[in-house]
């Protein structure tokens, strides 16, 4: 399954995962659950020599309002982690006070929940996602991605170049030079970093090298809620293959 939740990647065979790295080992896309707590995360960080950024969704079923957001920030400030948000829809920030939003260390957003006129949003990470017209989907997907990059108050664009499983076999033909340049130009205009996503094995090395040449920064993200946090095998391997150095990475500033 190219690009979407790939079982293995040839790039992983090119790296001795026991060696040291020239770039920061920082996983900025980690979630807690009632069973997988911040303490579990920090224990794994010690074992894997990885630091973490925790994100939560500012939405009605998670951080519903300013009170929830305030408690979330204050609770995480007790720990040596970066405090982030992961919004899932355009315009989310209008439901929270700007002063409180400014207290998080970073904001990460992906384009995986695509609005559909007069219908339920497409949740393209799901394995049963159905795409009837591929080109029509790509136009809608690009439009939504560019709206996020151009207008949303974010620091990191997550899951770049991910495709639903049903069309992932056409990954290299669908992600044309023109489309990749559009994403890179939009990110560069607002100094937004691209996530190298360890779960989906995206983006590929060509895109990373294009973004690097444009001066764009990167982050690592496992998007995990379990013991996969901080493993980052694909992220480390592709970063090493592309010759990424510390200056190529976005590192948030803690606002404790």
Steps between C-alpha positions, in 0.01 A plus 500: 500500500719781374489818704208399718598298809777316320606177667865551413719748320828434320647813654496329841753248376752778440536604862652347809241604757750465784720784376487862608336777304588851393143618557278531809296194598172673572156348445250788485192295413410299808164450672420387852208276596358383832705182460809650336594787729762772494706293744502205257616735226781646707623152596524405132675829430771411750552161338506635145673830569212690343323815616131555440232747408147412609199604294126501563206590279321831557155362421171433680590144602848585637596860589150646483565854621745737668464324834601166349789658312626678810495178707674310220785751481542527878508123545768442235718786628589272791699281263806548273302494176386748238130585513321499165161501334374300203193669350291299256289763324546845351401790725538307826686789667189719503365285786791575736656815637810619310682556829456136599593362159819707520604301808552173311845433356389404150202410284501203264229432242450243226259493203354156571145616580384650172174700502231380260218730398168376643658189645721347763869593471730245338723338761766384261717315751234229529566181307145494358529847343353487148611735223271491197680756283871525574569831325195663656617377840851634446364842406289511817791366708741759362251781551450404864872452561579843355229665710664353811846612392391849396254596773509280811713604802736201493871425536505147354320344204461132589461188284617673181439303178294232674244331275203275585586134471264450205707730274842473665630277219500813281701702752782604269276597209244687712759705688614690196781755501241777470305384805811454712627846406165653596520347848862604544441857384203539735696364797801718424286815480395457865805319638308179568693177563420165338460192716683183403232256608622168631165323484423565135862515375436836337625715342754337269860607450437704183248721678727538803793607282279749313376648828850506643625688194222754560620550859206331670543337840389150601371314805460134590160359596386153597132596549494231767290423805698192599851360535587607145571853623855607431597198288520713185675237287382637165540862607861448607588296194359743244646799683842338491461408134414863420791634704287700741688688772389677820440826312249321279264435792233708668524481880227678700575742779351394833279774641510383860 
